[in-house]
Each structure stands twice: as C-alpha cells, then as structure tokens.
C-alpha cells in the first residue's frame, strides 16, 4: 500500500510550536469550540496537522540504510514541547521540537525518526549549557532507584542497597551495583541530580521564564562551530507503543457551549502535560457532570486514548473510571498504577487452580529421591523485619579441615509454575512485583509468596519453619589465617581466587548446584544479624531473637552469621579491588499511621554490614549461575548486561569536575569508585559534597538490561559495567521477577533435570525485552509512590527544615540537594525577601550573590554568596496546589539547623 509523501512545512526555529491557533500545556491546535475549524471541516476535508506514518517496508529499508534512526522517545516533563531520543553513537541526544514533529508518539514509545535538514537543527547558544540539549525525563534516569521501604510491609532488598546506580536498588538483595534516583525524583516530576538542571522556570510552571535562566555551569571549551547545532528530527513511525495510553486527570466542559462538540464531548485534561488533551464522550461522564461540573473539579479520573487522528490536536478517549479526590493516597496510587500499565487485578480462578489445592501443602514423597536432603543443616533467612518475599536463605558450615561450606538457597518457584500454564502466562505478562510505600502489587500469585511455594496463610508455611524446596549453590571455601601470599594455581589447580589482602585468605575450592529440601531454622531480620555482627563474643539474649528450631542453638546461628560476615567482607573488598563501582544514594523510609495510612515521618535508611552480607552472596550466586548457563547454552542464556556510561554526558561531567578542581578519574568503573572514596574526607561538608557528586555521576549511567546471549554477536557487550564482570544474570529473586524463573529453568536444563525450554533466541529476547519494560515501569511507579508520600508528609507535617547543598547555579535561581530527605529542589531568587541579586562567574565557576532585606530597619543588609557545593539551610513548604511543595532558603544567621557555616565552605 502506498502512502503519499506528506512533507511537513516545519516552522523556522523561534516561531510558535505546533499548528497556528492555540498553544497550551496539553497540546496545540484549534480549540474544541473553534467555529472556523468546524466550518473548514464542513467545506471539505480537514487539513492534516500530523504527517502520515511511513510504511513498515520503508521504515525497515530506511533503518537498514541508516537514513532513519530508532530510539525510545523521552519528553521533557517540564517543557512538554521538547522531546529527545538517544543518539546511536552515544553523542548528544537527537532533538524533536514540538508536538507536530512528535507525530502523536507518547513518552516511552519506541519511535523511528528522520533527521531534518541541517538548517532546521536546534541552534545552541554559546553561553547555554549542554545539559539543555539532553532530555530530562524519567527514562533518562539510571536504573533503578530505590523504592520506599515501609516498616509495615518491607520488601526484600529495600535494605539491600546495590553497588552502583544501575541495578535493583529498590528491591534486590542481589543488587548489581547501584541504581538510582528514587529519592531525587519526588513529587514534582523527574529531576536528575546532574551537573545542572535543565528546565527553566518554576517547577509548578507559574514562575516567569527568562532567556537568561539557563543553567550556568562551566562551558565546553570546544569550538563554537563544533557544537552550535544539535541534530533535530521528526517522528515518522511508532515501532512500539510502550506508553499505556492511559492517564489520570480532570474533566472539564468545552469552552464553546454552542458547538456541536459541546453536546457530544467533554474535555479530559491529563495531569501529565506530556499527554494530549482528550475528547471523551459525555455518555462516559457522570450523569450530572454537565449541570454540576464544579462538583467534579477535584475528582481524579482515568482516561484511555483510543485514537488520535492526523487532523486533530486532541486525541479521542474513553473514560475508564472515577478514582476519587485528588491528593488522597488511594486514588493517586491507583492512577499511578494504571498510567504505567501495572496489572493489579485479582488472579483468575484459572490461574489459582494451577496452585496446590490441599493446604497446608506438603512435599510429595517422590521429591525426596530427586533432591539432596539438607533439612538437618543450620539454614536461615535474613530479611527486613516485615518482609513478605522470603526467597533466599544462607548457611555456613565449618568443616573439620578448617574450610567452610557456604550455601545460597533460593526458593524453587519454577516447581510451582508449570511452563505454558495459565499461571506461567500471567506471571510472564506481569513480569515483576511492584512495591509501593503502603503495599505491593504482586507479579505472581500472592499464594506463591514468601518461600516460593503456595499456602493461603503464610504462617502455615513460614512461621512454623516447614520444609522448603529450594535450589542451592554450595561453595567450599579454603580459608587460611594471616597475611599469607596467594598460592599459585599449580599448588591448588582447582581453586579460584576469591580475595584478599587482609584477614582471612579465601579461595573457592569447588561449587555444587542442585535441587534440595531444606528446613529453615529461623527467620532473622537485618537488625538481628547486625546485632550478632556487632557483638561477636557476646551471646544475644533469646528474647531478642526470633524462634529457633530446637535442632539448632542461637550460638550456632550466631557463629554462622559471623563466618558469613567474615567471608562477605573479603568478597566485597576484592570486588572493589577488581574494579566494581558503587554509587550510594540517599534512600527514604517512611513510618505510617496504622489507622489512617498517612506518613508520620521519614528517615534516610542506613545500609549496614548485615545488608552487605546478604548482597555479596546473592551477587556471587547470580554470577555463578550466569557462567553455568552460558557455558551450557551459549545461544540461549538469559543474562543481564550493563552498558558503559553515555559518552557525551560522561565527557560533560568530566569537564565539570576538572573545572571545579575535583580530581576524578572516569576511565573505568573501578577508577570512578576509587575517586569518589579518595577525593572526599569524613567531615560533614565533605560527605555532603560526595553525596551531590554521586548523584551527578548517576546521570550518565545507562540501564541494565536482560538479553538473550544468542542475539548479541559481540560478547564484549555482555559485560556488566558497574560490577565489572563479564557475565551476570538474575537468579536469586524468583518470587518477584519472572526473569529469574526463566533462569531457573535454564539451570535445571544444564543439570539434566529437564529439557531445554522451547524458546528460540529471538523469542527469549522478546521475553527479555518485556521484562525490561515492566521493570522500568515498576521502578517508575515506586518512585512516584515515594514522591506521593513525601509530598503528603510535607503537607501534613511541614514545614520541614534541612541542610542542603547547592548543585547548580542559574542566573536567577539555584538547585539544591536537600540532604535530610534526598530530594532535589530549585530555589528562586524572586521568591526570597532580597534587596537584589547578582550573577557572575569567578573564573569558570558560577556564583549568585544575594543581598537580603534586613529584618530590622536599623540593620545592614546581609550578603550571601551561593556557589556550587555551598551548604545552606532550606525549608520545604507545601503549596496550595495539591501535592506540590517548594523549597525556601533560610535567611543567614536566623535560628536554624546549621548555625555558622562550615569553615571549609567559607
């Protein structure tokens, strides 16, 4: 089928974006009641606003020839007319200017773009910062931020921080290395703690915007001619509509009461300005909406886009449901889940029928002959105190020859999820559990929670320490005391060096994978394990510990924890010697009112040795399984790779550090890790600077991705940048992640327990892509849930005071990281009682000089200099708009948190 070549006469740069009539925060084009537009449609066919999409054949050919480029669309949440896709060469993002050029694609869609002629490329002013040329959207954020952790319902791994900002920080004990920015992405849209913040104007959109309000950061020294243009493009095809096409928002009557549209449609105005306004049939609306529209002014609705025609600036939609009052936890949460396509419906009877029906469930007798019986071993779990996902356990047995046998025991969830069953299909579709501040939405049946096998009441299966079916990785460790040199391979040909320079000398003598039956002897919390680590020679009183099965003593468990801790410390030390990267981020934990569910307070979660203990062995197991499955099935292994940082953004950060006099080495993950730990001291000011720079370093980081080994030809691309290892996968959290279930099936095939799953590499890659998509959505939902609760906390308990550190200086504003809460906010000079303010550069460093109006007429004005890394006092204060809050700078010398500023800052 041929398509006419509808070439768009794109406007010159600087003229209004979109079509000619109305330009608003939700879209462009004729207003719904525009009579002229209506008359035009009567006289003849409406003029197209958007181009016709190219044919699949032309798109395929263009991608092969390189005349077209594909990428994930990121729309700036604060300047909705700006969109970007990543450049394939890792250079500056490709710019997509305006709603028309975006051609009905929504945020997160996989699109194909065609570059515009060079004369239509974006002109970058020499005084502007390159960060204005990069998208500031949630998909820019490195994966994966930490979701909030609740005292009432903890998630495995909220306490298990990873090593860099790229992996599993919100829910994984087997974290790969960090993942970032949940805490700097709170309620006002996604903001990255970067070299500077790109959006101009106030976050709620009501602040004046000036040409000078560009982030003032050290400039690139390359020639202007090399960087004066940014490649610009238009969308010609949507390969995959990743956006759910659902939005939360508000209903309004159309402006023109005399139009035909008024009698048929209402206008849906999405809360997310990146989604167009939507016509919804009045028959979908409440019966009295037309006569009493003000009654619904604060009611949140969910609407789904069903069509968006070429000749309309507005989409057509269907009103799904009324959620409730805006600003309340449950309506806002349901809206978040729906917008990001999280299926939180009840499981069907067909799915539940796949689970064992007789409860309490017992292990079938035939399984005892197929599995190694470890029920007599001292095996225990270490989790958050209220965790629901108890899918991993540990053991450490001291052998007679002085060596140790360590077991990593992972719930055999695949035993309960038959391949091809309705349960398997729904688990594959949901792909991951989603953790909210107040609850979690399960990716698999809740009956398969906790230890990976079903039971209507978890107390029946976990509280009584029933027998569990698990996978186990048992490693035998050779441990010698003292500062001995590592033995050469000739002396121990079977040994793998595992560490180290100090303390115990560790070598892995061998490993065994297999299916087992265990009986967990106790359920330790991280706090229990931490108290054991901190009291190595003292017996922990029994009343301070959970019940322990009579076959084992508290002393036995205590010693096993100490042995595991000693080994984990050595593993961790060697990982960083070998070049791993960790980007620690501030992580919020909330306390909630048991009756109202409202947040009562929050604090930064402390990541301690007990968390690190679990993390090390989860990482070890994941790496071991990755090597095992890839060795057996080099074309069919499901692995997880982490690409290096984005080149352009990393170069910008390197230049910034150089101009700020920070001796940072970005040549490798390990070099960056060493720089972060060596550059800063231990005083309060240095630690705050490290926190700011750590957040800046997160921005160039790319997402970690599942992939099928048979799809990527270059094995160098298999590497995990943050962990600095050649192969990695996810194996240790099968209750929460369907990817782990797939890996379990592959591992079973390598050991002869079953046939290789009937998935060709392309099909496995498709499943990997889906897991990546759902994992990203889960991450984003968790960020928004954290932001929702923090905004409510500010509203209910504020104003909140905190120290903050400046991370970007603009002409009339500056950005701060609020250290007590880990949120980033912009502070505007025109919102402060200033007599004047002045921007200048001292060398290459930007500074704002603030002159405060004296509180007393007899006093002299107080002058305050704001520069990058300045330490200031701020107040977070709720605004009248629902769930909005702003940051206000405290007057120097007023009673507050810091008193005199740090001498080092002065």
Rosetta blueprint (number, residue, H / E / L):
1 X L
2 X L
3 X L
4 X L
5 X L
6 X L
7 X L
8 X L
9 X L
10 X L
11 X L
12 X L
13 X L
14 X L
15 X L
16 X L
17 X L
18 X L
19 X L
20 X L
21 X L
22 X E
23 X E
24 X E
25 X L
26 X L
27 X E
28 X E
29 X E
30 X L
31 X L
32 X L
33 X L
34 X L
35 X H
36 X H
37 X H
38 X H
39 X H
40 X H
41 X H
42 X H
43 X H
44 X L
45 X L
46 X L
47 X L
48 X L
49 X L
50 X L
51 X L
52 X L
53 X L
54 X L
55 X L
56 X H
57 X H
58 X H
59 X H
60 X H
61 X H
62 X H
63 X H
64 X H
65 X H
66 X L
67 X L
68 X E
69 X E
70 X E
71 X E
72 X E
73 X L
74 X E
75 X E
76 X L
77 X L
78 X L
79 X L
80 X L
81 X L
82 X E
83 X E
84 X E
85 X E
86 X L
87 X L
88 X L
89 X L
90 X L
91 X L
92 X L
93 X L
94 X E
95 X E
96 X E
97 X E
98 X H
99 X H
100 X H
101 X H
102 X H
103 X L
104 X L
105 X L
106 X L
107 X L
108 X L
109 X L
110 X E
111 X E
112 X E
113 X E
114 X E
115 X E
116 X L
117 X L
118 X H
119 X H
120 X H
121 X L
122 X E
123 X E
124 X L
125 X L
126 X L
127 X L
128 X L
129 X L
130 X H
131 X H
132 X H
133 X H
134 X L
135 X L
136 X L
137 X L
138 X H
139 X H
140 X H
141 X L
142 X L
143 X L
144 X L
145 X L
146 X L
147 X L
148 X L
149 X E
150 X E
151 X L
152 X L
153 X L
154 X E
155 X L
156 X L
157 X L
158 X L
159 X L
160 X L
161 X L
162 X L
163 X L
164 X L
165 X E
166 X E
167 X L
168 X L
169 X L
170 X L
171 X L
172 X L
173 X L
174 X L
175 X L
176 X L
177 X L
178 X L
179 X E
180 X L
181 X L
182 X L
183 X L
184 X L
185 X L
186 X L
187 X L
188 X L
189 X L
190 X L
191 X L
192 X L
193 X L
194 X L
195 X L
196 X L
197 X L
198 X L
199 X L
200 X L
201 X L
202 X L
203 X L
204 X L
205 X L
206 X L
207 X L
208 X L
209 X L
210 X L
211 X L
212 X L
213 X L
214 X L
215 X L
216 X E
217 X L
218 X L
219 X L
220 X L
221 X L
222 X L
223 X L
224 X H
225 X H
226 X H
227 X H
228 X L
229 X E
230 X E
231 X L
232 X E
233 X E
234 X E
235 X E
236 X E
237 X E
238 X E
239 X E
240 X E
241 X L
242 X L
243 X L
244 X L
245 X L
246 X E
247 X E
248 X E
249 X E
250 X E
251 X E
252 X E
253 X L
254 X L
255 X L
256 X L
257 X L
258 X L
259 X L
260 X H
261 X H
262 X H
263 X H
264 X H
265 X E
266 X E
267 X E
268 X E
269 X E
270 X E
271 X L
272 X L
273 X L
274 X L
275 X L
276 X L
277 X L
278 X E
279 X E
280 X E
281 X E
282 X H
283 X H
284 X H
285 X L
286 X L
287 X L
288 X L
289 X L
290 X L
291 X L
292 X L
293 X H
294 X H
295 X H
296 X H
297 X L
298 X L
299 X E
300 X E
301 X E
302 X E
303 X E
304 X E
305 X E
306 X E
307 X E
308 X L
309 X L
310 X L
311 X L
312 X L
313 X L
314 X L
315 X E
316 X E
317 X E
318 X E
319 X E
320 X E
321 X E
322 X E
323 X E
324 X E
325 X E
326 X L
327 X L
328 X L
329 X H
330 X H
331 X H
332 X H
333 X H
334 X H
335 X H
336 X H
337 X H
338 X H
339 X H
340 X L
341 X L
342 X L
343 X L
344 X L
345 X L
346 X L
347 X L
348 X L
349 X H
350 X H
351 X H
352 X H
353 X L
354 X L
355 X L
356 X L
357 X L
358 X L
359 X L
360 X L
361 X L
362 X L
363 X L
364 X L
365 X H
366 X H
367 X H
368 X H
369 X H
370 X H
371 X L
372 X E
373 X E
374 X L
375 X L
376 X L
377 X L
378 X L
379 X E
380 X E
381 X E
382 X E
383 X E
384 X L
385 X L
386 X L
387 X E
388 X L
389 X L
390 X L
391 X L
392 X E
393 X E
394 X E
395 X E
396 X E
397 X E
398 X E
399 X L
400 X L
401 X L
402 X L
403 X L
404 X E
405 X E
406 X E
407 X E
408 X E
409 X E
410 X E
411 X E
412 X L
413 X H
414 X H
415 X H
416 X H
417 X L
418 X L
419 X L
420 X L
421 X L
422 X H
423 X H
424 X H
425 X H
426 X H
427 X H
428 X H
429 X H
430 X H
431 X L
432 X E
433 X L
434 X E
435 X E
436 X L
437 X L
438 X L
439 X L
440 X E
441 X E
442 X L
443 X L
444 X L
445 X L
446 X H
447 X H
448 X H
449 X L
450 X L
451 X L
452 X L
453 X L
454 X L
455 X L
456 X L
457 X L
458 X H
459 X H
460 X H
461 X H
462 X H
463 X H
464 X L
465 X L
466 X L
467 X E
468 X E
469 X E
470 X E
471 X E
472 X E
473 X E
474 X E
475 X E
476 X E
477 X E
478 X E
479 X E
480 X E
481 X L
482 X L
483 X L
484 X L
485 X L
486 X L
487 X L
488 X L
489 X L
490 X L
491 X L
492 X L
493 X L
494 X L
495 X L
496 X E
497 X E
498 X L
499 X L
500 X L
501 X L
502 X L
503 X L
504 X L
505 X E
506 X E
507 X E
508 X E
509 X E
510 X E
511 X E
512 X E
513 X E
514 X E
515 X E
516 X E
517 X E
518 X E
519 X E
520 X E
521 X E
522 X E
523 X E
524 X E
525 X E
526 X H
527 X H
528 X H
529 X H
530 X H
531 X H
532 X H
533 X H
534 X H
535 X L
536 X L
537 X L
538 X L
539 X L
540 X L
541 X L
542 X H
543 X H
544 X H
545 X L
546 X L
547 X L
548 X L
549 X L
550 X L
551 X L
552 X L
553 X L
554 X H
555 X H
556 X H
557 X H
558 X H
559 X H
560 X H
561 X H
562 X H
563 X H
564 X H
565 X H
566 X H
567 X H
568 X H
569 X H
570 X H
571 X H
572 X H
573 X H
574 X H
575 X H
576 X H
577 X H
578 X L
579 X L
580 X L
581 X L
582 X L
583 X L
584 X L
585 X L
586 X L
587 X L
588 X E
589 X E
590 X E
591 X E
592 X E
593 X L
594 X L
595 X L
596 X L
597 X L
598 X L
599 X E
600 X E
601 X E
602 X E
603 X E
604 X E
605 X L
606 X L
607 X L
608 X L
609 X H
610 X H
611 X H
612 X H
613 X H
614 X H
615 X H
616 X H
617 X H
618 X H
619 X H
620 X H
621 X H
622 X H
623 X H
624 X H
625 X H
626 X H
627 X H
628 X H
629 X H
630 X H
631 X H
632 X H
633 X L
634 X L
635 X L
636 X L
637 X L
638 X E
639 X E
640 X E
641 X E
642 X E
643 X L
644 X L
645 X L
646 X L
647 X H
648 X H
649 X H
650 X H
651 X H
652 X H
653 X H
654 X H
655 X H
656 X H
657 X H
658 X H
659 X H
660 X L
661 X L
662 X L
663 X L
664 X L
665 X L
666 X L
667 X L
668 X L
669 X H
670 X H
671 X H
672 X H
673 X H
674 X H
675 X H
676 X H
677 X H
678 X H
679 X H
680 X L
681 X L
682 X L
683 X L
684 X H
685 X H
686 X H
687 X H
688 X H
689 X H
690 X H
691 X H
692 X H
693 X H
694 X H
695 X H
696 X H
697 X H
698 X H
699 X L
700 X L
701 X L
702 X L
703 X L
704 X E
705 X E
706 X E
707 X E
708 X E
709 X L
710 X L
711 X L
712 X L
713 X L
714 X L
715 X H
716 X H
717 X H
718 X H
719 X L
720 X E
721 X L
722 X L
723 X L
724 X L
725 X E
726 X L
727 X L
728 X L
729 X L
730 X L
731 X L
732 X L
733 X L
734 X L
735 X L
736 X L
737 X E
738 X H
739 X H
740 X H
741 X H
742 X H
743 X H
744 X H
745 X H
746 X H
747 X H
748 X H
749 X H
750 X H
751 X L
752 X L
753 X L
754 X L
755 X L
756 X L
757 X L
758 X L
759 X L
760 X L
761 X H
762 X H
763 X H
764 X H
765 X H
766 X H
767 X H
768 X H
769 X H
770 X H
771 X H
772 X H
773 X H
774 X H
775 X H
776 X H
777 X H
778 X H
779 X H
780 X H
781 X H
782 X H
783 X H
784 X H
785 X H
786 X H
787 X H
788 X H
789 X H
790 X H
791 X H
792 X H
793 X H
794 X H
795 X H
796 X H
797 X H
798 X L
799 X L
800 X E
801 X E
802 X E
803 X E
804 X E
805 X E
806 X E
807 X E
808 X E
809 X E
810 X L
811 X L
812 X L
813 X E
814 X E
815 X E
816 X E
817 X E
818 X E
819 X L
820 X L
821 X L
822 X L
823 X E
824 X E
825 X E
826 X E
827 X E
828 X E
829 X H
830 X H
831 X H
832 X L
833 X L
834 X E
835 X E
836 X E
837 X E
838 X E
839 X E
840 X E
841 X E
842 X E
843 X L
844 X L
845 X E
846 X E
847 X E
848 X E
849 X E
850 X E
851 X E
852 X E
853 X L
854 X L
855 X L
856 X L
857 X L
858 X L
859 X L
860 X L
861 X L
862 X E
863 X E
864 X E
865 X E
866 X E
867 X E
868 X L
869 X L
870 X L
871 X E
872 X E
873 X E
874 X E
875 X E
876 X E
877 X E
878 X E
879 X L
880 X L
881 X L
882 X L
883 X L
884 X L
885 X E
886 X E
887 X E
888 X E
889 X E
890 X L
891 X L
892 X L
893 X L
894 X L
895 X L
896 X L
897 X L
898 X L
899 X L
900 X L
901 X L
902 X L
903 X L
904 X L
905 X L
906 X L
